[in-house]
Amino acid sequence: MATAEYVEDPNQRPPVIGGPEEDGQGPRRRDFLNIAAVSFAGVGAAAVVIPLVNQMNPSADVLALASIEVDISKIAPGQAIKTMWRKQPVFLRNLTPAEIKSADAVPVASLRDPQSLADRTKPGKKNWLITLGVCTHLGCVPLGAGEGEIKGEFGGYFCPCHGSVYDTAARIRKGPAPTNLVVPEYSFKSDTVVQIG
């Protein structure tokens, strides 16, 4: 009987016990090339995206107006001033006790945009009403902040463009405006200085 003889192929490598060929894991050259390509693509994408996002940041002149400080020491009760913040007019009004009483007497539920005077002012500073001077209908500047201007039948502000009338708390009472005059972010730095923005 003939016996089979084992002949080793010189081109075949012997398997390495525990090596990547045996367990199917471990880095291969193709894996390294894939990781390198993805890394270079990520760096390239960041190099393109960062300038695009950066150009959307506000310019220096806008950042300079991000907040303003206003001296309110010379505003007597019953008077208001206009100032500019972010290219929009702002009304700062020192309400009299009678104006505060008139605003508090209005039932909040009867308002189109229900807010009390306390909701629109800071605690302990109820006499200081600070609003954007932009009508919420179509963006006109209402009258009532300047000396001798028409304040409307509710004693606040009157928009001459389409007839919106605001009360002493700058709440919409009559006309097409859908909401009250907007109260911007503000804080009191002292009893005489307010920071808007």
Z-matrix of the N, CA and C atoms (Angstrom, degrees):
N
C 1 1.416
C 2 1.518 1 107.55
N 3 1.364 2 114.89 1 139.99
C 4 1.468 3 120.47 2 -175.93
C 5 1.519 4 109.40 3 -90.26
N 6 1.295 5 115.95 4 142.97
C 7 1.474 6 120.25 5 178.44
C 8 1.519 7 108.89 6 -104.04
N 9 1.356 8 114.75 7 143.31
C 10 1.467 9 119.91 8 179.16
C 11 1.512 10 108.31 9 -80.71
N 12 1.288 11 112.91 10 137.39
C 13 1.453 12 118.11 11 -177.89
C 14 1.541 13 108.59 12 -107.00
N 15 1.333 14 116.53 13 132.93
C 16 1.462 15 121.77 14 -179.95
C 17 1.511 16 108.30 15 -84.91
N 18 1.364 17 114.33 16 124.89
C 19 1.467 18 119.71 17 178.54
C 20 1.525 19 106.95 18 -116.25
N 21 1.323 20 118.08 19 126.48
C 22 1.471 21 122.68 20 -178.65
C 23 1.512 22 109.67 21 -83.57
N 24 1.353 23 115.97 22 132.82
C 25 1.470 24 122.08 23 178.19
C 26 1.522 25 107.81 24 -80.58
N 27 1.330 26 118.05 25 122.23
C 28 1.479 27 119.80 26 -177.05
C 29 1.541 28 112.69 27 -70.35
N 30 1.339 29 119.17 28 -18.65
C 31 1.474 30 121.62 29 -179.04
C 32 1.534 31 113.47 30 -86.53
N 33 1.297 32 117.60 31 -13.44
C 34 1.453 33 120.84 32 -177.39
C 35 1.519 34 109.85 33 -94.77
N 36 1.381 35 113.88 34 129.26
C 37 1.465 36 118.49 35 178.77
C 38 1.505 37 108.81 36 -84.33
N 39 1.273 38 116.49 37 145.99
C 40 1.463 39 118.45 38 176.98
C 41 1.535 40 109.25 39 -74.35
N 42 1.310 41 117.36 40 143.53
C 43 1.470 42 119.10 41 178.64
C 44 1.519 43 110.73 42 -66.70
N 45 1.345 44 114.10 43 142.01
C 46 1.461 45 119.87 44 177.20
C 47 1.510 46 107.01 45 -92.90
N 48 1.291 47 116.48 46 126.79
C 49 1.456 48 120.13 47 -176.78
C 50 1.535 49 108.09 48 -70.81
N 51 1.350 50 115.60 49 125.02
C 52 1.466 51 121.25 50 -179.98
C 53 1.519 52 112.91 51 82.98
N 54 1.336 53 119.53 52 4.48
C 55 1.466 54 122.25 53 -178.87
C 56 1.516 55 111.33 54 -83.81
N 57 1.354 56 117.07 55 175.90
C 58 1.462 57 120.94 56 -177.00
C 59 1.512 58 113.65 57 -63.81
N 60 1.327 59 116.83 58 -30.27
C 61 1.462 60 117.96 59 179.83
C 62 1.520 61 110.56 60 -67.56
N 63 1.322 62 115.99 61 -31.71
C 64 1.454 63 118.65 62 -175.91
C 65 1.526 64 111.62 63 -79.88
N 66 1.360 65 118.39 64 -47.43
C 67 1.455 66 119.05 65 -174.95
C 68 1.526 67 113.90 66 -96.20
N 69 1.342 68 118.99 67 -4.42
C 70 1.457 69 121.64 68 176.40
C 71 1.526 70 113.15 69 74.83
N 72 1.307 71 118.61 70 9.32
C 73 1.444 72 122.35 71 179.54
C 74 1.518 73 109.59 72 -119.53
N 75 1.371 74 114.29 73 170.60
C 76 1.454 75 119.73 74 178.38
C 77 1.511 76 110.57 75 103.68
N 78 1.311 77 116.36 76 158.27
C 79 1.466 78 120.34 77 -176.79
C 80 1.521 79 112.08 78 -71.54
N 81 1.301 80 113.59 79 143.02
C 82 1.448 81 120.24 80 173.63
C 83 1.504 82 107.27 81 -123.78
N 84 1.270 83 118.59 82 169.20
C 85 1.457 84 121.81 83 -179.36
C 86 1.521 85 110.77 84 -62.28
N 87 1.312 86 117.27 85 -39.62
C 88 1.456 87 121.14 86 179.46
C 89 1.534 88 110.53 87 -62.18
N 90 1.346 89 118.32 88 -39.98
C 91 1.466 90 121.54 89 176.82
C 92 1.523 91 110.70 90 -60.41
N 93 1.311 92 117.10 91 -44.04
C 94 1.463 93 120.63 92 179.44
C 95 1.528 94 110.72 93 -60.89
N 96 1.317 95 117.24 94 -44.22
C 97 1.463 96 120.47 95 179.72
C 98 1.530 97 111.55 96 -64.18
N 99 1.331 98 117.42 97 -39.50
C 100 1.466 99 120.55 98 177.40
C 101 1.529 100 111.28 99 -63.40
N 102 1.316 101 117.28 100 -45.47
C 103 1.467 102 121.44 101 -180.00
C 104 1.524 103 109.91 102 -63.13
N 105 1.312 104 117.50 103 -42.70
C 106 1.465 105 120.66 104 179.83
C 107 1.527 106 111.12 105 -64.54
N 108 1.323 107 117.71 106 -41.20
C 109 1.462 108 121.04 107 -179.50
C 110 1.532 109 111.09 108 -65.68
N 111 1.315 110 116.84 109 -43.63
C 112 1.464 111 120.26 110 178.74
C 113 1.528 112 110.59 111 -64.77
N 114 1.323 113 117.61 112 -39.47
C 115 1.470 114 121.20 113 178.79
C 116 1.517 115 111.09 114 -62.81
N 117 1.333 116 116.88 115 -46.09
C 118 1.464 117 119.91 116 178.97
C 119 1.536 118 110.94 117 -64.07
N 120 1.331 119 117.38 118 -37.13
C 121 1.466 120 120.41 119 178.02
C 122 1.530 121 110.57 120 -65.98
N 123 1.327 122 117.40 121 -39.43
C 124 1.464 123 121.12 122 177.84
C 125 1.514 124 112.10 123 -63.91
N 126 1.314 125 117.18 124 -42.92
C 127 1.471 126 121.11 125 178.03
C 128 1.526 127 109.52 126 -64.17
N 129 1.311 128 117.26 127 -42.17
C 130 1.469 129 120.53 128 178.54
C 131 1.517 130 111.86 129 -63.83
N 132 1.334 131 117.59 130 -41.54
C 133 1.458 132 120.88 131 178.76
C 134 1.527 133 110.65 132 -64.14
N 135 1.328 134 117.52 133 -41.51
C 136 1.465 135 120.90 134 178.24
C 137 1.520 136 110.70 135 -63.48
N 138 1.340 137 116.53 136 -38.84
C 139 1.460 138 119.69 137 179.49
C 140 1.527 139 111.63 138 -64.55
N 141 1.316 140 117.63 139 -28.30
C 142 1.466 141 121.26 140 178.35
C 143 1.528 142 111.10 141 -85.20
N 144 1.339 143 118.03 142 -42.38
C 145 1.462 144 122.20 143 -173.32
C 146 1.529 145 112.72 144 -73.36
N 147 1.318 146 119.04 145 -39.27
C 148 1.471 147 121.32 146 -175.87
C 149 1.528 148 111.68 147 -58.58
N 150 1.334 149 121.27 148 -48.59
C 151 1.474 150 118.47 149 177.44
C 152 1.537 151 112.93 150 -64.12
N 153 1.332 152 118.11 151 -33.73
C 154 1.464 153 120.11 152 178.80
C 155 1.527 154 111.37 153 -65.66
N 156 1.325 155 116.77 154 -42.99
C 157 1.456 156 120.24 155 178.94
C 158 1.525 157 109.73 156 -69.55
N 159 1.318 158 117.77 157 -40.10
C 160 1.455 159 121.94 158 -178.11
C 161 1.525 160 111.77 159 -62.89
N 162 1.314 161 118.65 160 -35.62
C 163 1.469 162 120.59 161 -179.56
C 164 1.522 163 112.02 162 -70.53
N 165 1.336 164 118.22 163 -13.32
C 166 1.457 165 121.23 164 176.38
C 167 1.525 166 112.42 165 -86.06
N 168 1.334 167 118.55 166 -9.01
C 169 1.458 168 121.45 167 176.77
C 170 1.522 169 109.96 168 -66.49
N 171 1.328 170 117.82 169 151.65
C 172 1.453 171 119.34 170 179.72
C 173 1.519 172 112.05 171 -64.01
N 174 1.331 173 115.75 172 147.27
C 175 1.457 174 120.77 173 -179.83
C 176 1.521 175 110.13 174 -73.45
N 177 1.324 176 115.61 175 170.30
C 178 1.462 177 121.16 176 -176.35
C 179 1.522 178 111.78 177 -62.43
N 180 1.343 179 117.43 178 -37.84
C 181 1.466 180 118.71 179 -179.05
C 182 1.528 181 111.62 180 -68.70
N 183 1.324 182 117.12 181 -31.25
C 184 1.462 183 120.10 182 176.97
C 185 1.528 184 110.00 183 -73.65
N 186 1.333 185 117.12 184 -41.65
C 187 1.457 186 119.98 185 178.21
C 188 1.522 187 111.40 186 -62.56
N 189 1.316 188 117.16 187 -33.07
C 190 1.461 189 120.70 188 179.01
C 191 1.522 190 110.71 189 -64.58
N 192 1.326 191 117.45 190 -27.52
C 193 1.461 192 121.52 191 179.26
C 194 1.526 193 112.60 192 -99.25
N 195 1.334 194 116.91 193 11.34
C 196 1.457 195 119.67 194 -178.36
C 197 1.521 196 111.01 195 -59.39
N 198 1.322 197 116.59 196 -33.68
C 199 1.454 198 120.47 197 173.84
C 200 1.522 199 108.65 198 -147.01
N 201 1.317 200 115.42 199 147.84
C 202 1.461 201 120.84 200 177.40
C 203 1.519 202 108.52 201 -131.28
N 204 1.316 203 115.81 202 154.88
C 205 1.454 204 121.42 203 174.64
C 206 1.518 205 108.24 204 -111.83
N 207 1.328 206 115.82 205 134.93
C 208 1.454 207 121.64 206 -177.34
C 209 1.524 208 109.02 207 -124.01
N 210 1.333 209 115.92 208 131.58
C 211 1.462 210 121.92 209 175.31
C 212 1.525 211 108.35 210 -82.45
N 213 1.318 212 116.76 211 118.55
C 214 1.464 213 121.05 212 -176.76
C 215 1.528 214 111.90 213 -106.66
N 216 1.328 215 116.65 214 9.65
C 217 1.468 216 120.40 215 -173.93
C 218 1.526 217 113.03 216 -65.79
N 219 1.330 218 117.85 217 -25.93
C 220 1.459 219 120.58 218 -175.75
C 221 1.541 220 113.52 219 -97.59
N 222 1.338 221 117.33 220 5.69
C 223 1.467 222 120.34 221 178.77
C 224 1.525 223 108.10 222 -89.34
N 225 1.318 224 115.94 223 109.23
C 226 1.471 225 121.48 224 -179.20
C 227 1.523 226 109.99 225 -75.81
N 228 1.333 227 117.84 226 156.67
C 229 1.472 228 120.00 227 175.06
C 230 1.531 229 110.58 228 -54.39
N 231 1.320 230 115.69 229 133.09
C 232 1.462 231 121.50 230 -178.68
C 233 1.522 232 113.13 231 91.98
N 234 1.335 233 117.85 232 -6.71
C 235 1.460 234 121.18 233 179.66
C 236 1.527 235 110.74 234 -104.98
N 237 1.321 236 113.92 235 161.65
C 238 1.463 237 121.25 236 176.98
C 239 1.516 238 108.52 237 -141.80
N 240 1.324 239 115.66 238 155.45
C 241 1.462 240 120.70 239 173.74
C 242 1.521 241 108.20 240 -127.35
N 243 1.331 242 114.54 241 160.63
C 244 1.463 243 121.46 242 173.83
C 245 1.520 244 107.25 243 -112.48
N 246 1.315 245 116.28 244 140.77
C 247 1.454 246 121.75 245 172.19
C 248 1.522 247 107.24 246 -139.59
N 249 1.314 248 116.65 247 174.43
C 250 1.471 249 120.77 248 179.74
C 251 1.529 250 109.65 249 -115.20
N 252 1.316 251 114.79 250 138.69
C 253 1.464 252 122.12 251 176.70
C 254 1.522 253 107.05 252 -146.13
N 255 1.327 254 115.83 253 123.53
C 256 1.474 255 121.91 254 -177.31
C 257 1.531 256 111.42 255 53.14
N 258 1.317 257 115.37 256 41.25
C 259 1.460 258 123.65 257 176.99
C 260 1.524 259 113.03 258 64.74
N 261 1.330 260 116.49 259 21.75
C 262 1.461 261 121.17 260 176.93
C 263 1.522 262 109.02 261 -126.43
N 264 1.349 263 117.08 262 145.16
C 265 1.462 264 118.63 263 177.41
C 266 1.531 265 111.05 264 -72.23
N 267 1.323 266 114.70 265 145.68
C 268 1.469 267 122.00 266 176.85
C 269 1.517 268 107.62 267 -127.34
N 270 1.335 269 116.61 268 134.06
C 271 1.453 270 122.28 269 176.93
C 272 1.531 271 108.67 270 -101.45
N 273 1.332 272 116.43 271 129.16
C 274 1.460 273 122.38 272 173.53
C 275 1.519 274 106.38 273 -117.22
N 276 1.323 275 116.41 274 117.67
C 277 1.463 276 121.13 275 -174.14
C 278 1.521 277 110.66 276 -123.94
N 279 1.333 278 114.78 277 132.92
C 280 1.460 279 122.01 278 175.26
C 281 1.528 280 106.94 279 -98.47
N 282 1.316 281 116.33 280 100.77
C 283 1.462 282 121.65 281 -174.97
C 284 1.528 283 111.29 282 -73.06
N 285 1.319 284 115.31 283 142.78
C 286 1.461 285 120.93 284 174.76
C 287 1.526 286 108.71 285 -81.38
N 288 1.337 287 117.91 286 162.73
C 289 1.470 288 119.05 287 175.32
C 290 1.529 289 112.42 288 -57.12
N 291 1.343 290 117.30 289 -35.20
C 292 1.473 291 120.12 290 178.68
C 293 1.530 292 110.79 291 -66.82
N 294 1.328 293 118.10 292 -38.88
C 295 1.474 294 121.14 293 178.56
C 296 1.530 295 110.69 294 -67.93
N 297 1.319 296 116.60 295 -38.33
C 298 1.469 297 120.53 296 177.35
C 299 1.527 298 109.43 297 -64.34
N 300 1.333 299 116.39 298 -44.76
C 301 1.464 300 120.99 299 179.21
C 302 1.524 301 110.79 300 -61.66
N 303 1.333 302 116.56 301 -42.11
C 304 1.468 303 121.19 302 178.86
C 305 1.532 304 111.21 303 -62.53
N 306 1.320 305 116.80 304 -42.06
C 307 1.472 306 120.74 305 179.56
C 308 1.522 307 111.42 306 -67.55
N 309 1.339 308 116.24 307 -40.46
C 310 1.468 309 120.00 308 -179.12
C 311 1.527 310 112.69 309 -71.11
N 312 1.345 311 117.45 310 -22.31
C 313 1.466 312 121.23 311 -178.13
C 314 1.525 313 112.98 312 -76.26
N 315 1.318 314 117.61 313 -15.11
C 316 1.470 315 121.17 314 -177.62
C 317 1.532 316 109.56 315 -79.66
N 318 1.334 317 118.60 316 125.66
C 319 1.473 318 119.82 317 176.10
C 320 1.537 319 109.76 318 -64.83
N 321 1.314 320 115.59 319 121.78
C 322 1.468 321 120.84 320 -176.00
C 323 1.527 322 111.49 321 -58.86
N 324 1.328 323 117.54 322 -35.48
C 325 1.463 324 121.21 323 -177.77
C 326 1.529 325 111.83 324 -65.71
N 327 1.322 326 117.45 325 -20.45
C 328 1.463 327 120.20 326 -178.92
C 329 1.531 328 112.73 327 -83.41
N 330 1.315 329 117.88 328 -6.37
C 331 1.458 330 122.01 329 -175.97
C 332 1.527 331 111.83 330 -86.14
N 333 1.314 332 115.38 331 149.20
C 334 1.469 333 121.69 332 177.78
C 335 1.535 334 110.15 333 -65.00
N 336 1.322 335 115.97 334 -41.79
C 337 1.464 336 122.77 335 177.40
C 338 1.529 337 106.14 336 -120.20
N 339 1.344 338 117.75 337 87.67
C 340 1.463 339 120.92 338 -169.13
C 341 1.529 340 114.17 339 -66.51
N 342 1.324 341 115.47 340 111.15
C 343 1.460 342 123.16 341 173.67
C 344 1.520 343 107.81 342 -148.57
N 345 1.322 344 115.74 343 139.52
C 346 1.461 345 119.60 344 175.25
C 347 1.531 346 108.29 345 -86.21
N 348 1.334 347 116.00 346 167.08
C 349 1.460 348 119.95 347 175.90
C 350 1.520 349 109.98 348 -61.85
N 351 1.325 350 117.07 349 -37.07
C 352 1.470 351 120.94 350 178.45
C 353 1.531 352 111.63 351 -62.55
N 354 1.336 353 117.60 352 -32.62
C 355 1.471 354 121.55 353 177.31
C 356 1.524 355 111.21 354 -67.79
N 357 1.328 356 116.85 355 -24.44
C 358 1.460 357 121.70 356 -172.74
C 359 1.538 358 113.25 357 -103.15
N 360 1.326 359 117.14 358 -1.11
C 361 1.462 360 121.48 359 -179.86
C 362 1.524 361 109.31 360 -129.46
N 363 1.325 362 116.24 361 171.89
C 364 1.468 363 121.57 362 178.83
C 365 1.532 364 109.85 363 -88.86
N 366 1.332 365 117.72 364 147.84
C 367 1.469 366 120.41 365 177.41
C 368 1.534 367 110.70 366 -57.90
N 369 1.319 368 115.33 367 134.32
C 370 1.455 369 120.99 368 -179.69
C 371 1.520 370 114.11 369 79.87
N 372 1.324 371 117.52 370 -5.74
C 373 1.475 372 122.76 371 -179.92
C 374 1.526 373 109.25 372 -128.80
N 375 1.313 374 116.43 373 41.77
C 376 1.460 375 121.57 374 -174.81
C 377 1.523 376 112.88 375 -62.60
N 378 1.336 377 117.13 376 -21.58
C 379 1.466 378 120.28 377 -179.17
C 380 1.532 379 112.33 378 -79.18
N 381 1.339 380 118.18 379 -12.99
C 382 1.468 381 120.76 380 -178.52
C 383 1.524 382 110.13 381 -100.69
N 384 1.330 383 114.89 382 108.50
C 385 1.468 384 121.42 383 178.13
C 386 1.524 385 108.20 384 -106.44
N 387 1.319 386 116.34 385 118.94
C 388 1.469 387 122.02 386 -178.17
C 389 1.523 388 107.97 387 -121.20
N 390 1.342 389 115.62 388 118.93
C 391 1.461 390 120.86 389 -178.13
C 392 1.525 391 110.16 390 -137.74
N 393 1.325 392 115.74 391 159.11
C 394 1.456 393 119.53 392 169.41
C 395 1.524 394 107.43 393 -70.14
N 396 1.319 395 116.80 394 140.40
C 397 1.452 396 121.40 395 179.85
C 398 1.507 397 111.64 396 -90.98
N 399 1.323 398 116.21 397 51.03
C 400 1.464 399 122.13 398 -177.38
C 401 1.523 400 108.27 399 -130.25
N 402 1.329 401 116.21 400 118.97
C 403 1.459 402 120.64 401 178.70
C 404 1.525 403 109.47 402 -61.70
N 405 1.321 404 116.23 403 136.33
C 406 1.466 405 120.38 404 -176.77
C 407 1.523 406 112.88 405 -79.83
N 408 1.338 407 117.14 406 2.44
C 409 1.459 408 119.82 407 176.65
C 410 1.523 409 110.06 408 -82.07
N 411 1.335 410 117.13 409 -68.80
C 412 1.468 411 119.85 410 -179.21
C 413 1.530 412 112.66 411 -133.21
N 414 1.331 413 117.56 412 16.13
C 415 1.458 414 120.09 413 171.88
C 416 1.513 415 116.81 414 87.46
N 417 1.324 416 119.83 415 14.34
C 418 1.466 417 121.20 416 175.20
C 419 1.531 418 109.28 417 -72.61
N 420 1.329 419 116.00 418 164.71
C 421 1.459 420 121.19 419 177.46
C 422 1.528 421 108.39 420 -96.46
N 423 1.338 422 117.60 421 115.44
C 424 1.462 423 120.08 422 -179.61
C 425 1.528 424 112.07 423 -68.28
N 426 1.322 425 115.04 424 158.63
C 427 1.461 426 122.45 425 174.19
C 428 1.524 427 108.81 426 -92.80
N 429 1.331 428 115.37 427 160.85
C 430 1.459 429 119.74 428 175.49
C 431 1.509 430 113.43 429 128.54
N 432 1.312 431 118.42 430 -14.70
C 433 1.465 432 120.70 431 179.41
C 434 1.522 433 111.02 432 -87.82
N 435 1.324 434 117.21 433 -31.13
C 436 1.460 435 121.10 434 -178.17
C 437 1.518 436 112.43 435 -84.88
N 438 1.321 437 115.66 436 157.97
C 439 1.469 438 121.74 437 179.06
C 440 1.526 439 110.03 438 -61.95
N 441 1.334 440 117.14 439 126.27
C 442 1.455 441 122.65 440 176.65
C 443 1.517 442 115.12 441 80.52
N 444 1.340 443 118.80 442 3.11
C 445 1.472 444 120.51 443 179.44
C 446 1.530 445 110.25 444 -78.25
N 447 1.315 446 115.37 445 154.31
C 448 1.471 447 121.73 446 178.18
C 449 1.527 448 108.44 447 -67.18
N 450 1.335 449 115.62 448 129.83
C 451 1.464 450 120.53 449 179.88
C 452 1.521 451 112.59 450 -104.30
N 453 1.308 452 117.55 451 -8.33
C 454 1.461 453 120.45 452 -179.22
C 455 1.512 454 111.26 453 85.33
N 456 1.311 455 115.45 454 172.44
C 457 1.462 456 120.70 455 -173.37
C 458 1.526 457 114.56 456 -70.85
N 459 1.343 458 117.86 457 -11.92
C 460 1.465 459 120.51 458 179.90
C 461 1.523 460 112.09 459 -106.16
N 462 1.329 461 117.07 460 6.76
C 463 1.458 462 121.85 461 172.99
C 464 1.515 463 116.45 462 77.16
N 465 1.322 464 117.72 463 12.03
C 466 1.469 465 120.36 464 -178.92
C 467 1.506 466 112.54 465 -106.73
N 468 1.335 467 115.35 466 -92.98
C 469 1.461 468 121.48 467 -178.29
C 470 1.523 469 109.13 468 -135.50
N 471 1.332 470 115.06 469 152.65
C 472 1.459 471 121.61 470 179.41
C 473 1.526 472 108.10 471 -131.28
N 474 1.326 473 117.02 472 126.30
C 475 1.463 474 121.11 473 178.38
C 476 1.527 475 108.41 474 -92.35
N 477 1.327 476 117.65 475 116.05
C 478 1.466 477 119.93 476 -176.41
C 479 1.526 478 113.75 477 -74.39
N 480 1.315 479 118.03 478 -14.30
C 481 1.472 480 119.96 479 -177.08
C 482 1.530 481 111.89 480 -68.81
N 483 1.331 482 117.00 481 -52.32
C 484 1.461 483 120.05 482 -175.71
C 485 1.519 484 113.45 483 -133.37
N 486 1.342 485 117.06 484 10.07
C 487 1.457 486 120.07 485 171.73
C 488 1.511 487 117.41 486 85.24
N 489 1.318 488 119.30 487 19.22
C 490 1.466 489 119.47 488 176.09
C 491 1.525 490 109.07 489 -69.80
N 492 1.332 491 116.06 490 137.74
C 493 1.465 492 121.89 491 -177.90
C 494 1.530 493 108.02 492 -121.69
N 495 1.344 494 115.20 493 130.20
C 496 1.466 495 122.62 494 -179.43
C 497 1.525 496 108.89 495 -115.01
N 498 1.335 497 116.46 496 149.71
C 499 1.466 498 119.25 497 179.79
C 500 1.528 499 110.88 498 -89.22
N 501 1.337 500 117.35 499 -169.76
C 502 1.462 501 121.70 500 -175.18
C 503 1.531 502 112.46 501 -66.30
N 504 1.323 503 118.04 502 -17.14
C 505 1.460 504 121.87 503 175.75
C 506 1.531 505 111.28 504 -98.39
N 507 1.348 506 116.75 505 12.83
C 508 1.466 507 124.08 506 -179.80
C 509 1.528 508 111.94 507 60.18
N 510 1.338 509 115.57 508 34.43
C 511 1.466 510 121.36 509 176.23
C 512 1.524 511 108.42 510 -98.38
N 513 1.312 512 116.68 511 141.00
C 514 1.465 513 120.90 512 -178.98
C 515 1.526 514 108.93 513 -68.52
N 516 1.341 515 114.77 514 130.19
C 517 1.459 516 120.04 515 -179.20
C 518 1.514 517 112.11 516 -122.01
N 519 1.345 518 116.62 517 -24.65
C 520 1.462 519 119.41 518 -175.52
C 521 1.525 520 107.73 519 -159.02
N 522 1.333 521 116.34 520 146.66
C 523 1.455 522 120.26 521 177.57
C 524 1.518 523 112.17 522 103.94
N 525 1.340 524 116.27 523 -176.20
C 526 1.469 525 120.52 524 -171.62
C 527 1.533 526 116.22 525 -80.96
N 528 1.321 527 119.45 526 -11.10
C 529 1.479 528 120.00 527 -177.80
C 530 1.525 529 110.16 528 -60.86
N 531 1.333 530 118.13 529 131.64
C 532 1.465 531 120.15 530 -175.81
C 533 1.532 532 114.47 531 -80.14
N 534 1.346 533 116.75 532 -28.21
C 535 1.465 534 119.65 533 -175.01
C 536 1.528 535 110.70 534 -136.16
N 537 1.328 536 114.74 535 170.36
C 538 1.458 537 122.25 536 177.48
C 539 1.525 538 110.11 537 -66.45
N 540 1.346 539 116.38 538 163.26
C 541 1.460 540 119.15 539 171.63
C 542 1.522 541 108.10 540 -61.11
N 543 1.323 542 116.46 541 140.81
C 544 1.467 543 122.08 542 -173.59
C 545 1.521 544 110.38 543 -74.37
N 546 1.323 545 115.92 544 134.94
C 547 1.462 546 122.13 545 173.96
C 548 1.528 547 107.03 546 -94.87
N 549 1.351 548 118.55 547 115.93
C 550 1.467 549 120.13 548 179.93
C 551 1.534 550 110.76 549 -77.00
N 552 1.326 551 115.32 550 169.78
C 553 1.464 552 119.92 551 173.41
C 554 1.522 553 108.12 552 -67.98
N 555 1.312 554 117.13 553 130.24
C 556 1.458 555 120.27 554 177.27
C 557 1.522 556 109.27 555 -154.38
N 558 1.331 557 115.09 556 161.57
C 559 1.464 558 120.77 557 176.98
C 560 1.520 559 108.51 558 -149.52
N 561 1.317 560 115.00 559 152.94
C 562 1.457 561 120.73 560 178.29
C 563 1.520 562 109.15 561 -89.91
N 564 1.330 563 116.17 562 120.06
C 565 1.465 564 121.31 563 176.70
C 566 1.521 565 110.31 564 -81.22
N 567 1.327 566 115.94 565 -29.69
C 568 1.458 567 122.68 566 174.67
C 569 1.522 568 106.90 567 -158.26
N 570 1.311 569 118.18 568 -172.67
C 571 1.463 570 120.78 569 178.88
C 572 1.526 571 111.77 570 -68.94
N 573 1.334 572 117.11 571 -17.85
C 574 1.467 573 119.93 572 -175.93
C 575 1.529 574 113.74 573 -118.69
N 576 1.306 575 118.20 574 -2.28
C 577 1.474 576 121.00 575 -178.04
C 578 1.515 577 109.81 576 -128.90
N 579 1.335 578 115.41 577 129.00
C 580 1.463 579 120.96 578 176.21
C 581 1.520 580 108.09 579 -118.74
N 582 1.329 581 116.12 580 139.34
C 583 1.469 582 122.11 581 176.76
C 584 1.507 583 108.29 582 -106.29
N 585 1.326 584 115.78 583 123.33
C 586 1.462 585 121.82 584 178.06
C 587 1.526 586 107.83 585 -102.25
N 588 1.298 587 116.21 586 129.45
C 589 1.463 588 120.81 587 -179.15
C 590 1.507 589 112.78 588 98.86
